[in-house]
Amino acid sequence: MRFPHGIPDMTRAPVSLAFGGLLALAAGMGIGRFVYTPILPPMVEALHLTKSQAGLIASVNFVGYLAGALLAALRLPGQRRTWLLGALIVNVVCLAAMAAVTTLPAFFVLRAVAGVASAFILIFSSALVLDRLAAAGRSSLSAIHFAGVGVGIVASALVVPAFDGWRSMWLASAALSLIASVAVVALVPPDHHSTASVPTGRSTGIFTARFLLLAGAYGLFGFGYIITATFIVVMVRASPEIAGLEPYIWVMFGLAAVPSVTFWTRLGARWGIVRMFAVASLVEAFGVAASVLWVNSATVILSSLLVGGTFVGLTALGLISAREGSGDPRGRIALMTASFGTGQILGPVFAGHLYDLTGSLAVPSWCAAAALVLAAVLCALRH
């Protein structure tokens, strides 16, 4: 199909486009954001960090993520693809630079900037890829796009531990992210809009009661999953009876995430997106609680599979729901991401301080599970 004035069909090769989105999320989210989890234990030991300090480094990344979400909601000039590629470059630089510093202020700056980049990567890639897939009548391929988070986690979990020392681990993660980012250039063709925020119709209004309930549930989900996602490897290393699981627990977490988007979005298509968001929140709540209910190999593996198998699915369900309605979806996606980011900021700081005080993740994990149950209740109130 050809368009007038020499403009090519931007919906061609939707499978390649979906894989381009997958690699973008793998680089910016699966690696850029979550590689901190497997690198954290050797960093804590080598630099003598407290759990509170480790939690602060994680939370600063989420502060940057929140700031990036709010910035992305603005009418930024230029093409969405340009912002996406720029954010991927910044992400690679921040990952590599983590190997060159040793002070908390430097870690804070780098992880904050990386957080801004990861939010841009998620929002611009999701708005761009989901729009084009919808125009091509291939919205079902969105599952490939969102699977990138799990793919990035698995790739980094397999590659990073092969290196000795936390510095080389950061450099390895930067190299992985760079390879994925180069592939995005080839798989995601340029926009042909004059700005990154061209409206596609009249907005129906963002701040409806139903949207605010969804956004609130999304923020509680952010708080609920991030405590386990940040500290599960540290917890395994600190428990002699299950310490042997350390090389495998994060791989299992990522492997469970890869098919989760397809699983939950298919259920959502059949039973309702928001209804499945509530169900997945309850499943994740059980997974979070399982990690501290009985500390043994079976429960930690179950926790890894259940949390890994729901958090990307929940992310996709929330963003797909936010995309519904007229007008450019980027504003709704950005506001949902901002709510999500707020929950993620609070989670690691809260958990880190309680971990230092009690020597256990039990209390923060129970609070996280309660937040996920409340997220399910808010979803139920929308109906």
Helices and strands as residue ranges (DSSP letters): G 4-6, H 14-25, I 26-31, H 36-47, H 51-72, H 80-97, G 98-100, H 104-135, G 139-141, H 142-146, H 148-159, G 160-162, H 166-187, H 209-238, G 243-245, H 246-257, H 260-271, H 273-293, H 297-323, H 330-358, H 362-381
